[in-house]
Amino acid sequence: MVQLKEATTKTDLKRFIKFPFSLYKDCPYWVPPLISDELETFDKKRNPNFKKAEAWFYLAYRENQIVGRVMAIINWVEVKEQKVAKMRFGWFDFIDDLEVSKSLLDKVTSIGREKGLNFMEGPVGITNLDKVGVLIEGFDHIGTMITWYNYAYYKKHYEAFGLVKQKEYLENKFPASNTKPEYFEKAQLLIKKRYSLREMNFSSTKEIMPWADQMFDLFNESYVKLSSFVPLTKAQKIYFKTKYLRLINPEYIKFVIDKDDELVAFAIVMPSFAKTLRRIKGKLFPFGFLHLLHAKKNSKDVIFYLIGVHPEYQKKGVTAIIMSQFHKVFQEKKIENCYRTPELEENKDIKQLWKHFDPVIYKRRRTYKKAL
């Protein structure tokens, strides 16, 4: 028999966070999160996401052993302002037992119905900067810091509960050597001249901070037309710039500005921390933070985390300026492989952006939905 317990104390939340450590202990492809980072994410007093959202954390037990977990989420901006009556769920992990997964999804369903929502979708996070999608292809590739990994049996459990495909996400990769200057060097010179644009590079995080709010504003403008996009609030912008910018080499953040020094495009690349996170097993101390600093400076793999272009400059080749700058950095740092975050299969513009680099789809993931 499966019993559910809501995780409300710090001790319970640690159990919630650590369950995947046991579930995936023998899996060479799972990348553990930082335990301290997860605790901060789930702290309703510290994380500003909870000013506009609610969340419930549930653990499934059988014979006093944890056998599953789920986070039930309501983003009230989405529900009240965008009129999308969605019950979200994420951080959904379980042993290969349909009774376990069903009990957790039943709890999500009951909360959604109690709150008067129309459908449930997952796995998703609280915001668009959280992880998204259950992996359905690519199980033999190591995960990343910014994606969930799961076993192949998960798909069976979603569909057994009556959930159906909502959105498909693709993950691509290509060797850094494919970023050849002939694809963008001439174009970026013409574009800079035509629109009076120029690149902006950084050598320290301190230099970036005054621009961070503009960057997140542009993020909101760039992605507003995509389905399921929920704009970041002012409090979330402050939180994310503090949380994420410290993990990124300043030379991996590229801006394009106009003649009035207004930001028109940006891109963020992250060093890959996957192998290091596996090594430190979720712990920053006593030496985990040193390993992360080493990976930050020396990783030969990078992840294209975010790219944003102002709507007025989309489809005008502005990203050629950004790629030109990244090429120089990749050459200098001898970067070997480039990976991309999950991108909506329906996003045709993003496919055009990468077409010259001969990307290979190596993972697919999906969100599922069900009417309540």
Disulfide bonds with the S-S distance in Angstrom:
none
